C-alpha cells in the first residue's frame, strides 16, 4: 500500500472522540445541526442533532462559534473572529471537546469520528414531511371536529351508547373477550404511537417507538426528543397527536354503533373498542408517569426536565424526613419553574403512592386470582369429561396475561439493569 493510500485509509477509519488531540489549528466537520432561539431565555440558543435527539442550550456567542466551526474555520480562527466581532474571549478548544463528547462532529482534521454506540435509529425513515403534513392541516382538523361533535350529539340523544364497563365482556367466553380486546387495544395503541411519530415527522423530526415501563404498567412510547428543534408552540401538536387519534376512534365507534346498522356481534366489538381506547385515554391524566399530558404540563410550566427535577425534589424531601438533608436541587431554577417543579413533585409522590397502593391492594390480587382461576379451569377442562371450551378459554387468559407480564419484566430489567448489577470496589 502506498503512503497516500495508507493515509486515505486512516482518514476513513473512525477514531474515538476521546482520543482526538485538539489544537489551535484543529478543523471540525459537523453533522447537520439545528439552531433555534430558546423558548425562555433570549440570550440562549438551542443547538442539536435532530437525528439523534441530542440538544443543548448554549449562550448565543457559543452558538455563533459552533456555526463558524461548521464553516470550516480553525479553533484559532473562530476565537479570533469572536474576539474581534463580539469582544469576547472564548475558549473554543473547550467548546470543540464538548461538541465531540455530544457526538456533533463527524471528523477532526480529516479523521472520521466514531458515532456513539447508543445512537438510536429512527423508525420509518422513508416517511417524509410531505407524506403526513395533511393529517394535521385545516381540512383534517375540521373533519375531526365534525366527527367528535356528531358523536357528542349522538351520546346526548342515546346515552346507552356511552362506553361502560359491561361493554368489555361482549361474549360469555372471558378468555376470548380478553384476547380480542387485547388485539383491538394493540391496534389502537399502534395507531396512537404512529400518530406521535407522524406529528414529529410533519416537522421533519425523526422518532422511534419502543417498550418501556411506568410504575407497574407496561407501555409503548414514542421517542420524539428530536422535536426540541422546533419552538414550544409547535411541540404541542406532537404531544397531543395520540389523544387526538384516540378521540376520533371513540367518536367514530359511537357513530358506527348508532347509524351503521351493524349486527349484534359487530356492535359488541365496536363498543369494546371504544371502551378500551377510552380507558387508555384516562391513563394519560396520570401526569406523574410521563404520559402525553405530562409533556403538555411540562411545556405549560416552562420546565426543562420536569420529571427528573420533580424526582430530585422528592428525594430531597425524603432526605429531610430522615434528618440527613441534602441540598435543595431546585434553588438554581428560575422562580416560576421552581414553583412548578415543587407542585409537580408533590403530585408525583402522592400519585405514585396511590397508584402503587391500589395495585397492591386490588390490581395484583385480581391478576393473581385470575391467572390461578384460569389454571384451575385449564386443568379441569382437560380432565376426562371436562369442557374443552373452558380449557381453551382458560389457556387464552394464561397466554395473554403471562405474555404481558413477561414483556413487562424483561422491559423493566433492561431499563433498570443497573439496579441488578453488583457494584465492585
NORUR-V805631 format. One record per run of one state. SS is the DSSP state (A for helix, B for strand, O for the rest). FROM is the first residue (numbers start at 1). LEN is the number of residues. If there is no record, write none. Layout:
ss;from;len
SS;FROM;LEN
SS;FROM;LEN
This chain:
ss;from;len
O;1;2
A;3;10
O;13;2
B;15;1
O;16;1
A;17;3
O;20;7
B;27;4
O;31;3
B;34;4
O;38;6
B;44;6
O;50;4
B;54;6
A;60;11
O;71;3
B;74;1
A;75;12
O;87;5
A;92;11
O;103;2
B;105;4
O;109;2
B;111;3
O;114;15
A;129;8
O;137;1
A;138;20
O;158;1
A;159;3
O;162;3
A;165;4
O;169;5
A;174;28
O;202;6
B;208;7
O;215;2
B;217;7
O;224;1
A;225;5
O;230;2
A;232;28
O;260;4
A;264;20
O;284;3
A;287;3
O;290;2
A;292;9
O;301;5
A;306;16
O;322;13
A;335;48
O;383;5
A;388;28
O;416;1
A;417;3
O;420;6
